[in-house]
């Protein structure tokens, strides 16, 4: 019996087709990929204390 599971991924600089291809190459059957949020141009910046 097949088990259906839902996962959420957070990735940097990846496109949906690349994610789908990687999962399929790992033997994971992909039913649906949905992009729920995209954030551009925001980088993690840390201040250096002198």
Residue pairs with C-beta under 8 A, 6 or more apart in sequence:
4 31
8 36
9 19
11 19
16 33
16 35
19 33
20 30
20 33
23 30
24 30
